[in-house]
Amino acid sequence: MARLGLHAAILCLLLPVANLASAAEPAFTLVDARPDVEKTTHTLSDSIWSCDFGVYALGDDLAREQPAAPRLDRIVGLRADLARGLGDRLGARTITVDHYNLYLNLTASQSGVAPDGPLGALAPQTQTREAKCSRDKMTAGWFDGSELSTPYPPYIVEMEVELDGQHHRIRTVISSQKDVAQLDIIQAAFAQANAALIAELAKQLP
């Protein structure tokens, strides 16, 4: 699991996505092959007995509701970061995004600390610094306590892409912070995951 400091990840947001429109179009093709269910916001389980209770999948509606924050569109942001990070090394290759999920695990808050805003109201009454169940018993959104840097709920990105027949799986974790807006943390989570993917793809490319 690749890690990037929150402040470093937020600095990535200062790199303008929109400027790509005025630059030369990259030769590579990015195909969004995610299942439709992964594009919608939903809870993984409504049952308090489920290992997935308290885990929310955050979909593309985040981007539609916040058009002024282009990095909330994970595919647009990924394309921009790939062009900036790998550029000509990708040539005319096709990169297929099979999965690109963002999860908020609200069971992770310590001592009853929940995020501000409406998401905080959804947090379960009992919160810990460990995932509710072991990784093999959860559908998604698992984290290890050592991956948390604050007592606030983490965002977990799980991504899978294919390049030249080789599959790359990326998983990153970023903790919420009290004085950082949640939309900024979400964008930083995408930037962190994209950076991890670029590092992996760079090993494959000539």
TORVOLUM-298647 format. One record per residue: residue number from 1; residue in one letter; x, y, z of N, C-alpha, C, O in turn. Coordinates in steps of 0.001 Angstrom, whole numbers, plus 500000, padded with zeros to 6 digits. Example, Ala and Ser with C-alpha at 12.3 -4.5 7.8 and 13.67 -1.06 7.14 Angstrom:
# TORVOLUM-298647
i	aa	nx	ny	nz	cax	cay	caz	cx	cy	cz	ox	oy	oz
1	A	513190	494310	507800	512300	495500	507800	513200	496700	507800	514236	496681	508465;
2	S	512850	497750	507080	513670	498940	507140	512900	500030	507870	513409	501138	508039;
END
This chain:
# TORVOLUM-298647
i	aa	nx	ny	nz	cax	cay	caz	cx	cy	cz	ox	oy	oz
1	M	500837	498821	500000	500000	500000	500000	500879	501238	500000	501653	501447	500933;
2	A	500770	502040	498989	501575	503248	498903	500953	504334	499762	499731	504441	499866;
3	R	501818	505147	500382	501316	506205	501233	501926	507518	500804	503076	507568	500369;
4	L	501145	508589	500927	501588	509932	500597	501005	510844	501654	499821	510738	501973;
5	G	501822	511750	502212	501323	512648	503233	500145	513457	502735	500058	513787	501552;
6	L	499228	513778	503656	498034	514514	503256	498388	515841	502626	497813	516218	501605;
7	H	499328	516554	503221	499673	517872	502678	500304	517742	501295	500042	518566	500418;
8	A	501128	516722	501089	501715	516507	499767	500634	516165	498759	500677	516622	497617;
9	A	499664	515360	499177	498583	514990	498274	497740	516200	497910	497324	516347	496761;
10	I	497484	517076	498894	496690	518270	498616	497441	519200	497680	496829	519870	496848;
11	L	498769	519250	497807	499542	520067	496881	499339	519606	495445	499382	520416	494519;
12	C	499116	518303	495258	498855	517792	493915	497609	518421	493316	497482	518522	492096;
13	L	496684	518846	494181	495445	519443	493689	495693	520801	493048	494872	521290	492271;
14	L	496827	521405	493375	497141	522708	492798	497580	522587	491345	497628	523585	490625;
15	L	497903	521365	490908	498270	521154	489518	496988	521172	488696	496128	520314	488896;
16	P	496835	522109	487790	495550	522327	487128	495165	521211	486171	495885	520916	485217;
17	V	494022	520597	486438	493468	519608	485519	493012	520288	484238	493235	519769	483144;
18	A	492384	521432	484365	491787	522088	483209	492815	522502	482173	492477	522609	480994;
19	N	494054	522739	482569	495074	523199	481640	495361	522186	480541	495925	522544	479507;
20	L	494985	520935	480745	495228	519923	479716	494459	520226	478439	494849	519805	477350;
21	A	493377	520953	478583	492578	521276	477403	493363	522139	476429	493147	522076	475219;
22	S	494282	522951	476964	495060	523824	476104	496383	523188	475679	497105	523737	474847;
23	A	496693	522028	476258	497931	521341	475910	497652	520310	474824	496500	520024	474496;
24	A	498722	519763	474278	498560	518742	473250	497863	517528	473843	498182	517097	474951;
25	E	496912	516980	473100	496189	515793	473571	497149	514629	473700	497918	514357	472778;
26	P	497118	513929	474842	497994	512760	474987	497592	511678	474002	496429	511579	473612;
27	A	498557	510872	473607	498290	509834	472614	497595	508623	473209	496948	507864	472487;
28	F	497720	508427	474527	497135	507230	475128	495611	507365	475235	495056	508462	475175;
29	T	494962	506211	475397	493514	506172	475576	493197	505618	476957	493746	504595	477366;
30	L	492317	506292	477664	491875	505836	478979	490421	505389	478871	489540	506192	478564;
31	V	490175	504106	479125	488839	503534	478996	488246	503325	480384	488854	502675	481234;
32	D	487069	503873	480606	486361	503703	481865	485452	502480	481757	484360	502563	481193;
33	A	485896	501359	482291	485136	500105	482216	484547	499719	483574	484247	498548	483809;
34	R	484381	500685	484458	483827	500382	485771	482367	499944	485660	481623	500480	484839;
35	P	481956	498983	486470	480532	498620	486506	479693	499809	486970	480157	500630	487761;
36	D	478462	499897	486478	477596	501022	486831	477389	501146	488331	477278	502257	488850;
37	V	477337	500022	489034	477087	500076	490473	478199	500803	491209	477966	501365	492279;
38	E	479396	500803	490658	480519	501475	491303	480501	502990	491089	481318	503713	491660;
39	K	479571	503458	490270	479505	504884	489975	478478	505606	490849	478286	506814	490710;
40	T	477819	504873	491744	476786	505453	492587	477198	505399	494053	477940	504508	494467;
41	T	476713	506352	494827	476976	506366	496258	475981	505441	496961	474774	505513	496726;
42	H	476505	504578	497821	475630	503649	498527	476352	503090	499750	477580	503126	499836;
43	T	475587	502585	500666	476157	501898	501820	476370	500434	501459	475578	499843	500724;
44	L	477438	499861	501978	477717	498463	501655	476771	497515	502376	476522	496406	501903;
45	S	476237	497949	503531	475265	497124	504244	474490	497982	505230	475049	498878	505862;
46	D	473192	497698	505356	472352	498382	506337	472218	497580	507632	471596	498043	508589;
47	S	472790	496402	507663	472661	495530	508829	473793	495782	509811	474966	495758	509439;
48	I	473436	496025	511069	474469	496275	512070	475285	495019	512355	476349	495104	512969;
49	W	474809	493866	511923	475524	492618	512147	476533	492334	511030	477340	491411	511136;
50	S	476482	493116	509985	477364	492888	508846	478734	493513	509085	478847	494567	509712;
51	C	479762	492860	508585	481116	493421	508648	481239	494685	507801	482165	495473	507992;
52	D	480310	494879	506867	480364	496043	505983	479566	497226	506523	479547	498289	505903;
53	F	478909	497059	507667	478117	498146	508217	479019	499338	508554	480088	499172	509141;
54	G	478576	500533	508177	479362	501733	508441	480338	502095	507348	481070	503078	507464;
55	V	480358	501296	506267	481245	501583	505131	480392	502107	503975	479407	501481	503584;
56	Y	480779	503251	503441	480042	503876	502347	480911	503954	501104	482071	504361	501170;
57	A	480349	503566	499985	481005	503743	498689	480546	505084	498129	479346	505332	498008;
58	L	481491	505943	497791	481184	507286	497299	481367	507314	495793	482459	507055	495287;
59	G	480295	507630	495078	480285	507505	493627	480535	508794	492879	480997	509787	493443;
60	D	480219	508757	491593	480499	509885	490704	479597	511080	490953	479859	512167	490438;
61	D	478534	510902	491737	477663	512032	492021	478397	513125	492792	477963	514277	492791;
62	L	479499	512779	493449	480320	513795	494102	480781	514846	493104	480749	516044	493385;
63	A	481209	514381	491931	481701	515298	490901	480551	516103	490296	480698	517297	490036;
64	R	479420	515457	490073	478286	516163	489477	477765	517263	490388	477286	518293	489914;
65	E	477859	517047	491700	477346	518024	492658	478336	519150	492917	477959	520185	493468;
66	Q	479595	518970	492531	480631	519973	492785	481428	520240	491510	482610	519900	491442;
67	P	480796	520846	490494	481492	521044	489213	482705	521954	489307	483555	521940	488416;
68	A	482800	522744	490369	483944	523648	490518	485180	522917	491021	486259	523506	491088;
69	A	485042	521646	491375	486174	520857	491867	486414	519701	490905	485963	518586	491166;
70	P	487122	519945	489788	487247	518928	488741	487918	517647	489194	487693	516596	488594;
71	R	488742	517702	490245	489414	516482	490689	488468	515516	491393	488852	514379	491669;
72	L	487250	515937	491687	486274	514996	492225	485831	514010	491149	485297	512948	491469;
73	D	486045	514347	489883	485829	513390	488799	487092	512543	488708	488104	512971	488153;
74	R	487018	511346	489258	488230	510523	489396	488837	510134	488056	490053	509970	487955;
75	I	488015	509984	487033	488537	509594	485720	489235	510778	485054	490305	510618	484469;
76	V	488636	511961	485139	489273	513166	484604	490603	513414	485306	491610	513714	484664;
77	G	490594	513285	486632	491831	513501	487381	492896	512470	487048	494077	512800	486944;
78	L	492476	511213	486880	493439	510163	486542	494060	510411	485175	495269	510262	484998;
79	R	493238	510784	484220	493763	511065	482878	494780	512208	482934	495834	512135	482302;
80	A	494466	513250	483683	495384	514386	483803	496694	513974	484452	497769	514369	484002;
81	D	496603	513178	485511	497817	512769	486220	498660	511810	485385	499889	511881	485416;
82	L	498013	510915	484640	498764	510014	483762	499505	510793	482686	500665	510512	482385;
83	A	498823	511772	482113	499456	512580	481068	500637	513359	481633	501678	513485	480989;
84	R	500463	513874	482827	501522	514670	483439	502660	513782	483951	503832	514142	483840;
85	G	502310	512623	484510	503314	511796	485149	504055	510856	484227	505222	510540	484459;
86	L	503375	510401	483166	504008	509425	482272	504123	509924	480842	505048	509549	480122;
87	G	503197	510761	480433	503277	511423	479137	503614	510516	477982	502905	509548	477708;
88	D	504717	510836	477294	505105	510114	476080	505454	508659	476343	505446	507850	475415;
89	R	505756	508314	477566	506110	506918	477865	504934	505970	477612	505130	504786	477337;
90	L	503738	506491	477705	502555	505660	477444	502308	505473	475956	501638	504524	475549;
91	G	502850	506379	475138	502640	506273	473699	501165	506246	473362	500380	507031	473894;
92	A	500792	505335	472471	499392	505206	472052	498706	504030	472743	497720	503496	472234;
93	R	499219	503632	473887	498644	502499	474610	497237	502807	475124	496832	503966	475215;
94	T	496511	501758	475453	495188	501877	476064	495263	501403	477507	495742	500304	477788;
95	I	494792	502231	478402	494698	501892	479821	493222	501721	480147	492416	502618	479899;
96	T	492876	500579	480698	491484	500292	481038	491308	500335	482552	492000	499637	483294;
97	V	490371	501166	482992	490058	501263	484420	488915	500303	484713	487765	500573	484365;
98	D	489230	499187	485352	488204	498199	485697	487481	498558	486990	486282	498317	487128;
99	H	488214	499132	487927	487620	499535	489206	488354	500778	489706	489573	500889	489577;
100	Y	487596	501705	490274	488190	502876	490917	487194	503318	491993	486341	504174	491760;
101	N	487325	502715	493167	486345	502923	494233	486908	503755	495372	488079	503648	495737;
102	L	486033	504584	495918	486364	505382	497103	485408	504988	498221	484189	505043	498059;
103	Y	485972	504591	499350	485163	504175	500495	485452	505068	501698	486593	505462	501939;
104	L	484407	505373	502440	484541	506053	503723	484122	505059	504793	482988	504581	504803;
105	N	485055	504751	505702	484767	503781	506752	484490	504532	508048	485411	504987	508726;
106	L	483219	504654	508377	482823	505438	509538	482921	504672	510847	482593	505219	511899;
107	T	483361	503430	510809	483557	502693	512054	484909	503000	512669	485226	502511	513753;
108	A	485708	503806	511987	487107	503968	512392	487352	505115	513350	488464	505258	513857;
109	S	486353	505933	513611	486579	507103	514444	486849	506702	515893	486218	505790	516428;
110	Q	487781	507386	516505	488199	507057	517876	487468	507934	518889	487320	509140	518687;
111	S	487017	507324	519969	486403	508044	521088	485212	508873	520653	484979	509965	521171;
112	G	484463	508348	519701	483248	509018	519281	483459	510213	518386	482516	510956	518112;
113	V	484691	510416	517921	484966	511545	517030	484462	511197	515637	484872	510187	515065;
114	A	483592	512009	515094	483030	511775	513772	483319	512970	512887	483561	514063	513401;
115	P	483302	512801	511574	483558	513935	510686	482465	514962	510785	481328	514639	511131;
116	D	482803	516214	510481	481804	517271	510478	480842	517067	509322	481144	516345	508372;
117	G	479686	517702	509405	478730	517671	508295	477827	516461	508338	477835	515707	509311;
118	P	477037	516270	507272	476034	515202	507257	476616	513807	507364	475955	512913	507893;
119	L	477834	513589	506878	478424	512255	506972	478670	511863	508423	478610	510685	508773;
120	G	478945	512843	509257	479177	512542	510657	477952	511965	511342	478071	511149	512256;
121	A	476781	512388	510902	475543	511893	511490	475312	510421	511192	474519	509769	511871;
122	L	475994	509892	510184	475823	508498	509800	476747	507565	510571	476608	506345	510483;
123	A	477682	508121	511320	478681	507302	512008	478023	506412	513052	477147	506872	513784;
124	P	478431	505135	513138	477899	504235	514159	478211	504740	515557	479143	505523	515744;
125	Q	477436	504296	516541	477631	504761	517914	478957	504272	518493	479597	504991	519260;
126	T	479370	503078	518139	480621	502524	518652	481702	502632	517587	481547	502103	516487;
127	Q	482789	503312	517906	483832	503547	516926	485191	503152	517499	485440	503331	518691;
128	T	486054	502623	516666	487367	502162	517103	488420	502577	516095	488117	503167	515058;
129	R	489671	502255	516421	490768	502540	515506	491116	501321	514675	492154	501302	514014;
130	E	490291	500328	514694	490504	499128	513897	489255	498868	513066	488155	499276	513439;
131	A	489430	498191	511943	488268	497814	511144	487395	496858	511947	487876	496153	512834;
132	K	486119	496846	511624	485170	496035	512386	485489	494551	512284	485300	493806	513245;
133	C	485968	494122	511128	486250	492705	510887	487592	492566	510179	488204	493555	509777;
134	S	488027	491349	510038	489254	491089	509297	489024	491370	507810	487888	491402	507337;
135	R	490103	491568	507101	490018	491974	505700	489250	490964	504847	488507	491348	503944;
136	D	489430	489687	505133	488794	488659	504306	487290	488576	504526	486592	487934	503742;
137	K	486777	489210	505574	485346	489169	505854	484616	490431	505414	483401	490538	505580;
138	M	485350	491381	504858	484738	492624	504396	484731	492677	502880	485668	492223	502223;
139	T	483653	493241	502331	483568	493392	500877	484613	494380	500390	485285	494146	499385;
140	A	484743	495471	501101	485690	496525	500729	485780	497509	501886	485040	497404	502863;
141	G	486700	498471	501765	486813	499521	502763	487530	499127	504034	487414	499809	505053;
142	W	488280	498019	503986	489045	497601	505164	490270	498506	505344	490784	499069	504378;
143	F	490718	498633	506569	491948	499372	506845	492636	498725	508034	492007	498017	508820;
144	D	493908	498969	508157	494680	498549	509323	494874	499774	510212	495086	500881	509718;
145	G	494801	499569	511513	494940	500695	512425	496227	501472	512230	496258	502681	512459;
146	S	497284	500804	511812	498568	501478	511607	498539	502428	510413	499431	503262	510260;
147	E	497520	502303	509570	497420	503164	508390	496757	504502	508700	496742	505396	507854;
148	L	496213	504646	509894	495518	505877	510263	496487	506861	510904	497339	506483	511709;
149	S	496344	508114	510537	497224	509149	511080	496477	510117	511984	497099	510982	512602;
150	T	495156	509993	512076	494336	510845	512936	493236	509973	513547	493060	508828	513131;
151	P	492500	510493	514521	491394	509723	515090	490115	509819	514270	489045	509422	514731;
152	Y	490225	510341	513067	489040	510544	512233	488924	509445	511176	489916	508792	510852;
153	P	487723	509240	510641	487491	508136	509690	488360	508255	508437	488587	509355	507932;
154	P	488839	507122	507945	489675	507133	506743	488869	506976	505466	487769	506423	505454;
155	Y	489455	507481	504396	488975	507204	503046	489918	506177	502437	491139	506318	502514;
156	I	489355	505167	501844	490142	504094	501239	489859	504065	499746	488702	503988	499332;
157	V	490894	504124	498948	490748	504001	497495	491234	502615	497079	492326	502189	497454;
158	E	490419	501926	496309	490792	500627	495753	490606	500715	494240	489499	500935	493749;
159	M	491698	500541	493517	491691	500734	492072	492317	499539	491373	493249	498921	491889;
160	E	491800	499222	490202	492411	498185	489362	492379	498662	487920	491323	499016	487394;
161	V	493544	498667	487285	493630	499057	485885	494420	498003	485123	495170	497219	485706;
162	E	494237	498004	483820	494937	497048	482957	495707	497795	481886	495174	498691	481232;
163	L	496953	497422	481714	497811	498002	480693	498582	496878	480011	499329	496149	480663;
164	D	498403	496742	478714	499101	495708	477932	498927	494315	478539	499871	493527	478595;
165	G	497709	494029	478989	497424	492706	479528	497860	492489	480965	497604	491426	481530;
166	Q	498503	493462	481561	498962	493342	482940	498047	494155	483854	497776	495327	483595;
167	H	497581	493522	484917	496675	494183	485851	497452	494779	487019	498371	494164	487560;
168	H	497061	495978	487388	497684	496674	488510	496604	497006	489524	495596	497626	489185;
169	R	496813	496595	490762	495866	496858	491844	496488	497830	492838	497587	497609	493347;
170	I	495770	498896	493099	496244	499950	493978	495268	500096	495137	494051	500085	494952;
171	R	495815	500229	496311	494997	500497	497499	495716	501540	498346	496881	501357	498700;
172	T	495038	502620	498670	495628	503669	499496	494635	504080	500580	493424	503923	500423;
173	V	495164	504606	501671	494343	505045	502801	494766	506455	503183	495957	506755	503262;
174	I	493792	507311	503419	494083	508663	503882	493091	509011	504976	491893	508767	504826;
175	S	493569	509576	506067	492720	509890	507212	492098	511274	507073	492711	512199	506541;
176	S	490871	511394	507562	490249	512714	507666	491009	513543	508695	491682	513008	509577;
177	Q	490885	514866	508560	491484	515763	509529	490466	516813	509917	489653	517241	509097;
178	K	490514	517223	511170	489490	518113	511710	489400	519428	510957	488301	519930	510717;
179	D	490534	519991	510584	490536	521336	510009	490698	521346	508491	491002	522388	507910;
180	V	490500	520210	507850	490591	520130	506393	489230	519720	505851	488651	518728	506295;
181	A	488723	520483	504894	487409	520195	504321	487388	518792	503726	488366	518346	503127;
182	Q	486275	518112	503895	486202	516734	503420	486356	516623	501917	486935	515653	501430;
183	L	485850	517596	501168	486022	517532	499717	487491	517638	499342	487925	517029	498364;
184	D	488263	518402	500106	489705	518488	499854	490386	517157	500149	491288	516741	499422;
185	I	489954	516494	501212	490552	515203	501557	490208	514160	500498	491046	513333	500136;
186	I	488972	514203	500003	488572	513265	498949	489428	513467	497705	489902	512500	497107;
187	Q	489626	514720	497318	490465	514992	496154	491907	514556	496407	492580	514054	495507;
188	A	492373	514753	497641	493719	514302	497991	493809	512783	497944	494846	512233	497572;
189	A	492723	512099	498320	492716	510635	498254	492886	510162	496818	493625	509214	496553;
190	F	492198	510828	495890	492347	510469	494475	493763	510762	493991	494359	509952	493282;
191	A	494303	511925	494376	495661	512285	493954	496679	511281	494482	497616	510909	493775;
192	Q	496493	510843	495724	497408	509868	496325	497349	508537	495586	498385	507936	495301;
193	A	496135	508075	495275	495987	506805	494565	496565	506896	493157	497215	505964	492687;
194	N	496326	508023	492487	496867	508195	491137	498389	508169	491148	499011	507581	490264;
195	A	498985	508807	492148	500450	508814	492251	500982	507396	492449	502009	507023	491883;
196	A	500268	506610	493261	500691	505224	493488	500590	504409	492205	501461	503589	491910;
197	L	499519	504640	491444	499355	503920	490177	500449	504296	489190	501015	503425	488530;
198	I	500744	505562	489086	501777	506020	488156	503121	505376	488499	503872	504987	487604;
199	A	503418	505265	489780	504667	504622	490197	504694	503163	489769	505745	502655	489379;
200	E	503543	502475	489836	503475	501080	489417	503594	500935	487896	504316	500069	487401;
201	L	502886	501779	487175	502937	501693	485706	504328	502016	485190	504772	501454	484188;
202	A	505010	502913	485867	506358	503308	485426	507308	502121	485443	508253	502075	484655;
203	K	507072	501167	486325	507917	499966	486389	507698	499078	485170	508595	498333	484774;
204	Q	506518	499151	484576	506188	498304	483434	506644	498914	482104	506965	498200	481154;
205	L	506664	500229	482062	506938	500901	480795	508428	500988	480508	509239	501027	481433;
206	P	508788	501018	479245	510204	501185	478881	510694	502594	479176	511859	502906	478931;
END
